[in-house]
């Protein structure tokens, strides 16, 4: 476990455990979905997440290309969910 600070938050992160969990996932959930929103995310994923967000994901051991769940409403208020081994300290 390591302690990292991201913005105003301090987290205790098990990056190795998170990376190990992601290594067992072959594809993110958008690759298994047939809707146009998921197909678009797959194509545009590298530009869909800002560089600073990708850096935070990297610090946490999260592979942003392997979202666990993607919620799309068609309103532009789409969300992707992922998991990590971490605890908020403050």
C-alpha positions in Angstrom: 0.0 0.0 0.0 1.1 3.5 -0.7 -0.3 6.9 0.3 -1.0 9.4 -2.5 -2.6 12.8 -2.6 -4.8 13.7 -5.5 -6.1 17.2 -5.2 -7.6 17.6 -1.8 -7.9 13.9 -1.2 -5.4 11.5 0.4 -5.7 7.9 -0.4 -4.1 4.7 0.7 -3.7 2.7 -2.6 -2.8 -0.8 -3.3 -1.7 -0.2 -6.9 -0.3 -3.7 -7.4 -3.5 -5.3 -6.4 -5.5 -3.0 -8.6 -3.2 -3.7 -11.6 -3.4 -7.4 -10.9 -7.2 -7.3 -10.9 -7.2 -5.3 -14.2 -4.8 -7.7 -15.8 -7.5 -10.4 -15.5 -10.0 -8.4 -17.5 -9.5 -8.9 -21.2 -11.9 -6.1 -22.4 -13.8 -3.2 -21.0 -17.5 -3.5 -20.9 -18.0 -1.1 -23.9 -16.4 -3.6 -26.2 -19.1 -6.2 -25.3 -22.0 -3.8 -25.9 -23.7 -3.2 -29.2 -25.1 0.3 -28.5 -23.8 3.2 -30.6 -22.6 5.1 -27.4 -20.3 2.2 -26.4 -19.1 1.7 -30.0 -18.2 5.4 -30.0 -16.4 5.3 -26.7 -14.3 2.4 -27.9 -13.2 4.4 -30.9 -12.7 7.7 -29.1 -11.6 6.4 -25.7 -8.1 8.0 -25.7 -9.6 11.4 -26.3 -12.7 10.8 -24.1 -10.6 10.9 -20.9 -8.6 14.1 -20.4 -4.8 13.6 -19.8 -5.0 14.6 -16.2 -7.7 11.9 -15.6 -5.6 9.3 -17.3 -2.6 10.3 -15.1 -4.8 9.8 -11.9 -6.0 6.4 -13.2 -2.3 5.5 -13.7 -1.4 6.5 -10.2 -4.2 4.3 -8.9 -3.3 1.3 -11.1 -6.5 1.6 -13.1 -6.5 0.7 -16.8 -9.0 3.3 -18.2 -9.5 1.1 -21.2 -11.2 -1.6 -19.1 -14.3 0.2 -17.7 -16.4 -2.2 -15.6 -19.7 -0.5 -16.4 -20.7 2.3 -18.7 -23.9 4.1 -18.3 -25.2 6.1 -21.2 -28.3 8.2 -21.3 -28.0 9.7 -24.7 -27.9 13.2 -23.1 -24.2 13.6 -23.0 -24.2 12.8 -19.2 -22.5 9.4 -19.7 -20.5 7.8 -16.9 -17.9 5.0 -16.7 -17.3 3.1 -13.5 -14.2 1.2 -12.5 -12.8 -0.3 -9.4 -9.6 0.0 -7.4 -8.0 -1.3 -4.2 -7.8 1.9 -2.1 -9.1 3.7 1.0 -9.9 7.4 1.5 -7.8 8.7 4.4 -8.9 12.3 4.2 
